Amino acid sequence: MHSKQTVKYICKTYPSGNQYFYKSELITHDSWNNIQSLSWSTPRPISKRTFQKREKEGYKIEENFINQRPAQVLAFPKILNKS
């Protein structure tokens, strides 16, 4: 279990209204005394319930609004089956 200083909970919200929740932990690649070796781990998915619970407990929360255009749909030409 990580302390409140070494973990953050992330909420990503998209224009469609979809929300995705993640947890990221502070890790070291050398020593805790070497501040240059500290970095955040790859975000791991968590549930909305866990996110809300940790927010109430006072953990660090990061909320991001992802404003990107929807994906472009490409139509592939139909291939005639020549058997």
Secondary structure, DSSP 8 states (H G I E B T S, - for coil): ---TTSEEEEEEE-TTS-EEEEEEEEEESS-TT-GGGEEE---EEE-HHHHHHHHHHT-EEEEEE------------------
